[in-house]
């Protein structure tokens, strides 16, 4: 299949259209007739993009006779499409007026039929340009945590993943340019996402089921990181950033270079980051942890600083493309390396490393370092071929291969090694418009060879293979856009062994197969200018991951003993030991019934996006705290009591299946008070419960916030306030999390005439130095958020 995909893409190099002669000249202006500078005009169905000059004018030459469609975008304006008929005349001229929009309107790459975040039936967040540069953090979860409907798993500053509407892990897919990042972050919360946003162009979040586009692992949503590693246009530019923050003594440098020669485009980017342990307002251990008697007797060692929260990361990417009139084909290679402390796993009984305060005096007891060492090699091939024959309009292909390795190291000894080799290939074939219907057919293949080896490997080596076909269509009926589609997927999971489970319960079957299917129906109704209503109804299915089925062992990252859904555990009071056995239940496909309603106003000085959702998931997989504890010694030696087991054992979590309800509301309101001041209010709320009663664990609480932005001349300043309510809707054995308020701010100064712009910036986080703990984190009792911190730096381009 790989050879066929490459051959199909290479064929595009031999294809060229004939008969080009005509030219389009246009002018883009605002409502007052003033020209809009740097508006982007793209020729739909090609890779050709131009920008307007200081007079708002542009030109596109060498066009075929017939109907062409132009897509026009500009910052702070609504997008607009314009159809033109190119006739016998050599020149076609027109003018187009864009309507101001207080809401940021950005094209979304994560969907096959590229639309903007305002035109989608499913709610979408997009971070791009200055907003992305300002919010960029060391992890993807922390970068996105303030987006409506998105929270962070917060497993320290190096391995925080995004949570979408209370769902994460194997239900939220992380992609790079639409292809799976291929790391181990979906297996455990302590595993870092390998993708970095230092040189990203934009980050897109699809809130809600996206299995139609991406398959089983996207039942809760998708986070797509878009970068220019495979250039799609001829460009000559340099972007750079240098910054330092004091809360962790962190330094970061990044650069991205794009250049071209004839029809060849080249890309090079890189980043480097180094951080020490970060400062915290008080003690690392919470009051709940103290009351449970689980804290270290050397608690002063954890005051004012979070041990094992240091880390370093670096990476680079090389890419090149050949650009031609009807498309492009390009390749890239990227390398990422990360080393980071695993928070909550330092050990006071050894004395190897000293920690000191600002005066140089030793803080508490010396600790043994526990850390992860991650490396990944990633290859991507992307192509776009605008065939424009009688049936097919365009063929896009994507291929990626990733080679991932992750070591967990304790006492300078490698305890567990995770590897993940992934091959993914995707072809999207867009058919010609038929009776107003536009659509695409997709063939999608993915093979994942995952392994965890070592004394603390908790999931067996496995190979997961999937192949899927999907179909998506849309059509405008006057002011109503209808979107519909379906997907069928075949997934096989092969396990070579069941780790140590054979010592307890015997081995399982070696192969499991699933056939998840998905279907969706959506509409977007532009019921009056500047307003629309989006409705999306979807039935989505997800096959369980190998970890959810076959886990059987200690997981160092979460300090738990995990057993998969194919096993069960009981405590025998008479013998005072745990008994493990095969579960009587069969592994079922998870099925989601999701309804989304989105109401938008996006033109004028006042705008809003309000979304409400309901999601019923049958046969939902989740790790249930059994209340039992595991000890290697005690579960083989029955001469112990229950109290002793509690002192030395790991809590046993058993994956279960149950029906759950998730529902909530999300809102963002923006008001441009005057030319200089803009105010934003936002809120989100999630309720997640078992149908039979009880709550799901680690569900984010109600959040309400606002920000005030002020721009004048070369200055831009912003202050934001976010209130996180107490979470008291708890799962069994879960503790409540106190409410807190975060106040952040930033100030940018734009120096004109230094390249395209040089920006000097200062950013402040947690201005009140509030002790705050994230309810959605496994480490909330051990790892509070950083204390007051300031970041200074500069960024720019030329």
N, C-alpha and C positions, 0 to 999 in steps of 0.2 A: 504493500500500500504506500509506503514511504516513497519508493521509486516512482510510482505512478503520479503521486502528488507533485514531486519535484519536476517530473517530465512535463506535467500540465502547466506548471508555472513557467518553465523555460520556453515553452511554445510561444508564450506571450512576447518574447523577445523578437520573434520572427514576424509578428503581426503588425501591420501598419495600415491605417485607413488612407484612402485616396480622395481626391476631389476637394481638399481644403482650399478655400479662397476668400471666404467672407470674414468680416471683422465686426465686432460689437464695441461701441463706445458708449459709456454710461456715466451718469452723475448721481451720487447718493447725497441726499440732503435731509435736514430735519424739518420740523413743522413750520419753522420760521423762514425756511428757504436757505439757511446757512449750510455750507458744505460740511460733510462729516469726513474727517481725516482718518486714515488707517482703517476704514471699514474693509472687511475681508469678503471678497467675492469669489465663490468657487463654482466651477462648472460641474453640475451634477452628472455623475456617471463618468467622471474623469479625475485625474489627479491634479488638474490645473487650478491654481489659486493665485489671485492678484489682490493688491491692496490699493485703496484710493489715495490720490495725492493730496496736496494742500488745498486743491480746488474741489475735492470730492470726486474727482474723475478717475476712470480706469478704462482699460481696453483689453479685449481678448481677440486675438486674430486666429487665422487658419481654422475657421469653423466650417462644418458641413452645412449644406442647405437642409432645411427642415426645422423641426421644433427643438429648441434647446431650453434647459431650465437652469437658472442661476440661483444660488443660495447666498444671501447677503447677511452678514453679521457685523455688529459693532457694539462695543462696550456701552452699557447703559441704555441700549435700545432693544426693542423686540426684533427677533429675526424675521426675515421675509424671503419668500421664494417668488421668482418672477419668470414666467414662461414667455419666450420670444419666438417668433417665426422668422427664420433666416431665409430670405428669398433670393431673387436673382441679383439684387443690388449688392455692390461690394461692401457697403457700409450700412449698419443698423444702429440707430441712436435711440436712447431712451433715458428718462429720469425716474428715480425711485425715492419715495419719502419714507423714512423710518420713524416709528412712534417711540417716544421715550418710555423706558421701563425702570421702575425703582427696584424691581427684582432682577437679579443677575440671570441672564438667559445664556446658556452654554450648550453647545451640541454634545450629545452623549455618544461615545464610541462603543459602549458595552452592549448595545442592542444592534442586531443585524441591519434593521432599517433605521439608520441614524436619524434621530430626532433630537430636539432640545429637551432640557429638563422640564420645560413648560408644556410640551406637547405630548408627554408620555402618559398613558393610562395608569401606569404604576408609578408611585412617588419615587423621585430620584434626587439625591444630593450630589452636587458637583463642587469640588474645590479646585480653583485654578488661579493662575497669575499671582498677583500680590497677596490675595487671601491665603493661598496655599503656602507661599513663602513665609508669611507671618505665622501660620499655625503649624508649620513643619516641626516635628519633634523626632526623637530618636527611634520611635516605634510607630507603626501604622495605627495602632489603637489609640495612642496619645494624640496623634495628629488629627484624628477624626472624632475624638470623644465629645466635642462640643457641638457636633452636628445634630440636628433634630432627628430623633429616632435612633441615634447611635450612641453607644457607651463603650467603655473600655474594660477588658477583663483584668487589667492592671496586675500583672505578675512582675512588678518591679519595672524599672525604666528601660529594660532591654527586651522584654518579651510580652508586651501587652498587645492583645489582638482586639479588633473591633467586634462589638456585640450589636446585632441588629434586632430591635424589637424583642429583646430577651433571648435571642438565639445566637449561638456561636459554634465553635468547633466544627464538626463535620457537616453542619447545616449551613454554614456561611463560607462560600468559596472566595478565595483570594486569587486574583488573576493579574497578570502583567500583559498588557496589550491584548486582553481577551483570552490568554492562555494560562492555565494553572501554574502557580508559582513553584509547585513541586517540592515543598519542604515538608517538615514534620509538625508544623504549627497547628494542624487540624487534629493531631493525635493527643497533645497535652498542652495545657495552658502555660507551662514553663518553657515551651519551645518557641523561639523567636520566629517572626515572619521574615523571610529572607529578602523580600522586596523593600526597598528604601525609597522615600519620597524626596531625597535631597536634589535630584535632577529630574523629577517628574514634571510633566506639563500639566496634568490634572489628575485628580482622583475622583472616581465615580462610585456612588453607593446606590444600588438598586434595593429599595426597602420592600421586601416581600418576595414570594416565590419567583425564582428565575430559572427553574429547571428547564423551561422551554428552550432557553438559549444555551444553558451550560450543563444541564444534566442533574443527576441525583444529588450531588453535593451542594446544590444551590437552592434547596427547598426553603431556606430562611432568608436568602438574599445573596448579593454579590458585591465585592469591593474590587474595582478594576483600576489598577495603576497604569496610566498612559504616559509613555515616554517616547523619545525620538530615537531609540536605539537602532531601529530600522527606518531611515529617513524616507518620507513619502513625497517630499518636495525638495527642489533645489534651494539651498539657503546658505548664507554666510553670516554666522553670528557666534558670539561668545557670551555665556552667562556664568556668573561667579557669585560666591557668597563666602564670607568669613564671619564667624561669630564665637562668642565666649559667654558662658553663664557661670555665675558664682555659686549656685546652690549645690552643684556637683563638681565645680572646677572643670567644666566641660569645654573642650575646644572642638570646633568643626570647620572644615574647609570643603568646598565643592566647586566643581567647574564642569561646564559642558561646552563643547566646541562643535559647530556645524560648518562645513564648507563644501564646495562643489567644484567639479572640473568637467566641462562639457556636459554630458548627460549623467554623470556619476555624482552622487551625493555621499558625503562621508560624515560620520559622527564619532565623537570621542567624549566620554564623560568619566568622572571619578569623584570619590568623596573619601574623607578621612575624619574619624571622630574618636575622641578619647575622653573618658569621664571617670572621676573618682567616686567613692561612696557619697551619697547625697545627704544634705542636712535635713533634719526633721524637727518639728517644734518641741517634742517631748520625748516620751519613751516609745520604742518601737512596738512593745507589746501593749495590747489594749487592756482596759479594765476587765472585760470578760475573760481574757486569757489569764489574768492574775487571779480572778475569783475561782477559776477552774483549777488553779494550782499547777498549771502547765508551764509557767514561766521559769526561766533560768534563775538560779540563785544569784547569778552575777548580773542582775538587770541593769546596773549602772553602765555596763559595757554597751548597752543598746540605747543610751540616752543621747540625744542630739545628733545622732548619725545613724543611718541604716547600713549595717554591715552587709557586705557581699552585694552591694548595689552598683558596684563599679563595672566598667566594661569599655571595650574598644571595638571599632568596626571600620572596615575599609572596603572599597570595591571600585571596579572600573568596567566600562563597556566600550567595545569597538563595533561599529556597524557601517555598512555601505549598501547603497542601492543604485540600480540603474533605472532612470526615469525616462519614460517615453510617452508619446502623446496619448496612448490608450491605457496607461497604467504604470506600474513599477514592479520590480522584484528586488528583494534585499535580504541580507543576512546579518546576523550579529552574534557576538560572543561576549558574555559577561561573567565576571568573577566576584564573589562576595565572601568576605571573611569576618567573623564576629567571635569575640571572646567576652563572656559576661558572667558575673556572679549569679548563682541561683539563690535568690533571696529566701531567708528563713531556714537556711541549711548550713550555718556556721557552727563550729564546735569548740567549746571552751576548754576541753580537756587537753588540748595540745597547744603548744606555744611556739608558733613559727612566724607570725606576722604581728607587728605592733601597729596600733591605731593611736593617733595623737590628735589633740585639739589644736586650736590656732596658736596656743602658747607653746606648743611642742611637748606638752606633758601627755603621758600615756593615758589612754581612756580605757579603763577596766582591764579585762583579761585579754590575752592574745588569742587569736582565733585561727583555726585551720580553714583554708580556703576551699570552697566547693563551687565549681564553675562549669560552664559549658563552652565547648570549642566547636564552632560551626563553620563549614565551608561549602560553597556551592558553585558549580560551573553550569552556565545556562547558554544554550544555543537556540536562536530563533530564526525562522525564515518566514517572511511575509510577502505576499504578492497580491496585486490587483490587476485584473485584465478586463478591460471594457470591450467585449466582443461585439455587441450590438448587431447580432444576426437576427434572423426572423423569430427565434424563440428565446435565446439567452441574451440578456443585456450585459451582465457582468459576472465574472467568477473571481472570488477572493479565496485565497488559501493561506493557512497558517500551520506551521510545524514548529514544535519545540522539543528539545531534549534537555533534561536537567539531571545533573549528577550531584546529589546532596549527601553530606555526612555531618553528623552531630555527635560529639562525644560529651558525656557527663563524667566529670573528674572529681574525685574526692580523695583527700590525703595524697595528692599527686599521683594517684592511681586511676587509670581509666576504668570506671565501673560499668558503663553501658555505652554502646556505640549504635546509633541509629543511622541507617542509610536509606536513601530513597532515589531510585533511578526511574525517571518517568519519560515516556514518549507520548506525545500528543499530536494529533493531526486533525485538521478541520477544513472542509471545503464548503463555502456558501455560494450557491448558484442563484443569481437573481434573474427572474424571467422578465420578458418584456411586458409592459402594461397591457392588461387584457380587460376590456370593458370597465376601465377605471381601477382595476385591482392591481396592486403592486405587491410583490412577494418574493420569497426566497426558499430554497430547499437546502438543507444542511446535512452533510455526512460528517460524523464526529467519532473519532477513535482515540482511546486513551489506554495506556498500559502502565501500571505502577508496580514496581518491584520494591517492596518495603521490608526492612529487616531491623530488628532490635536484638543485639547480642550482648551478653554480659550477665553479671550476677544479679542485676536489678532490672533486667529486661522483663517487662510486664505484658508484652504482646508478642505472639509468635511471628516468624517470618511469613510473609504472604505476598502473593501476586494477584493483583486485581486488574481485570481487563474489561473494558466496556466498549461497545459500539452502538451508535444511535443514529437514527434518521429523524429529522425534524422539518416542519413546514410552518411558514409564517406568512400571513397575508394582511393587507390593509386597503381600505377604500374610503374615500370621502363621499358622503351623501349630503351635499350642501354643507351645513355647518357641523355635521357629525362625522367624526372619523371612527370607523370600525376596525378593530384589530383582532385577529383570531389566529390560532395555531395549535399544533399538536406535536408530540414527541414520543417515540418508542425507543427504549434502551434495553440492551441485554448486558447484564453484568455477571461476571464469574469471579469468585474469590477462591484461590487455592492456598491452603496452608500446608507447609512442609512438616510441621510438628506443632504440638500444643504445649510447648515449653515443658515445665515440670508438672503439668496437670496430670500426666499419666501416672505419677507417683500417688496421686490422690483418687482420681476418678476414672482413669482410662482415657484413651484418645478418641477424638471426634472424627467425623468424616473429613476427607481432605478437600473436597470441593463443594461449594454452595453457589447456586445460580439464582438470579432474580431478574425479573422483567418489569421494571417500573415504567409507567406511562404517565404522560402529563397532557393537559389540554387547558386552554385559556380563551377567554372572550373579554375584550375590553372596548371601551368607547371613550372618546373625548369630544365633548359637545361645547363648541364655542357659541354659547347662547346669546352673547352680545359682545361687541368689540372690547377686548381687554379682559374678558372673563372666560373661564371654561370650567367644565365639570368632568372629572375623569372617574370612570367606574371600571374595575377589573375584577373578574371572577375566575378563579383557577382551581383546578384539581391537580395536585402534584404528588408524586411518589418518590421515595428515597429508599435505596437499599442500605442496610446497615453497614458500617465500616468493619474492617477486620478487628479493630481494637474493641468495638462494642460487643462483638460476638465472642472473641477468643482470649481476651485479656485474662491473665492468671499470674499475678505476681506483684511485688512491691514497686510502686511508682515513686521514685525519689523526688520528683518535682512537686507532687501534691501531698507527699507524706501519707499516702494511703496504700492499702493493699486492694488492687482492683481485680475483680473476676467478671468475666463476660456474661452475656445474657444466656449463653448455652450451658452455664453452670449454675449451681445453687449451693447455699451454705446454711447449715443449721448448727445451733449450739446444743450439745448433749449435756444436760445438767448433771446427770448421774456420773458420766465419765469425765466431765469438766474439760471438754475439748471441742473444737469445731469439726464438723463433718462436712466434707465437700462431696458433691455428686453432680451428675448430669441433670440438667433441668428437664422437666417434663414438657416445657413449652417449646414450640417450634419458632424458628427465626422468621418473623413476618416483615413485610415491607411497610414502611411508615407512609401514611397517606394523609395529605393536608388538603383541607377544603378552605380556601381563602377568599375573602371579599374585602376589597379596598374601595373607599370613596375619597376622592380628592377634589377640593374646591379651590380655585385659584383666581386671583386678580393680579394682573401683571403689567398693566399700563397706567401711566399717570404717576402722581406723587405718593399715592398710597397703594400698597399691594399686600397680598397675603397668600399663603398656602396652608390649608387646613386638611388634614387627612384623618380618617377613622378606619380602623381595620378590625376584622374578626377572623381568627384562624383556628379551626378545629383540626387537631392532628390525632389521628387514630394510630395505635400501636407505637406511640412515642417512646424512644429509647432514652433512658436517663440513669445515672449512677445513684443508687439509693444507699444511704448510710444504714447499714444493718444494725448498728449498735454493738457489733462484735469486734474483737481485736485479734490480730494474727501475730504469732511469734513462731519462727522456725523451730526453736527449741521446744516451746510448749505444745505446739500442735503435733509433735512427735512424742513428747513426754507428758503423760497425763497427770503427773504428780505435781500439780500446782493449783493455786486457787484463782478465782476470778479477779481478785484485786491485783494479783501479781501480773496477770495477763494485761490488765489495763495499764499498768505501769510501763511495760516493756514492749507491747505490741503496737502494730499499726492498725488503725481503724479499717474495717473491711467494707468496701463499697461494691455492691452487686448491681450490674446493669439489669434494669427491669423494663418492661413494656407496659404502657398504660395509655388511656385516652386523655388528652388534655385540651383545654381551651385557653387561647391567648387572644386578648383584645386590648385595644387602647386608642388613644387619640394623640395627634401631633399637630402643632400649630406654629407658624412663624408669621409675624406681622411687621411690615416695614413702612415707615413714614418719612418721606423727605420733607423735613420741616421747612427748610429754606435751602438756598444754594449751597450752604456750608454745613448744615447739620442734618444728620439722618439718625433716626431712632429705630431700634428693633426690639421686639418682644418675642419670646419663644417659650414653648413648654412641650413636654411629652410625658405620657403616662402609660404604663404597661401593667396588665393584670394577667397572671399566668397561674392556672390551677388545674389539678387533676379532676376529671369528671366525677370520680367517686368520692371526692373530697380531699382537701389538703392543697398545699401550695408547692410550686416548683422552687428549687433552691436558686439563690444568687440572681434574683430578678431585680433589675435596677428600680429605684424608687421614683416617685413623682419628682420632676425637675421643672423649675420655673426660672426664667432668666431674662435679661435684657442687656442691651448695649447702646451706647451713645457714641456716634462717630462725628468728628469735626474735621473739615478740610478747608484750608485757606492758603492761597498762594502755594508755597512749597512745603507746607506742613500738613500732616494728617495725624490725628490723635484719636484714640478710642479707649473707652472704659467699659468693661463688661462685668456683670454680676450674675452668678448662677447659684440658685438655692436648691439643694438636694434634701428632700424630706427624709425623716426617719423611715426605715423599712421595717415594719412590724408584721407584715404578712410573711410568715416563716414556714419553711419546710421542717419536718421532724429533725431534731437535734441541731437545728440552725439557730444562731443567735441574732438578735436585732442589731441594726447599725444606726448610730446616732445621725441626726441631721447636721448639715454644715452649709456654710455659704462661702463661695469662692469669689474673690474680687481680683480681676486681672486688668492690665492696661498695656498699651504700646504707643510709641511716638515714632513717626517716620519723618525724615527730612530729605526732600528730593533735590539733588544738585543738578540743575539743567546744564547741558553742554558737555557733560563728562560721559562720553559714550552716548548711548540712548537714554541714560539716566543712571545716576549713582544715588543709592538710597542709604542714608545713615539711619540706624534704628536702635531703639532701646525698648525692651519688653520687660514687664514685671508680672510675676505670677504669685498668687496667694499673698496678696499685699498685707493681709492682717495676720499672717503667720499662723493660720488656723490648723489645728490637728484634724485631719480628715481621713476617713477610711471608706474604701469603695466596696459597697455591698456585693457587687458582682465578682469580686476577687476571691480566689481561694486563700489568699494571704491577708485578708482584711485584719485579722487579729495580730499579725506580725509585721505588716508593712504599711504604715500610713503614707499618704501622699507627701511629696517634698514640701519643705517649709518655704518661707519667703525667698524668692530668687529673682535675680536681674540678669537679663541677657543683653549684650551690646554687640553690634556688628555692622557690617556694610554688605551690600549686594548691588549688582548692576549688570549691564550688558552693553555690548558694542558690536 
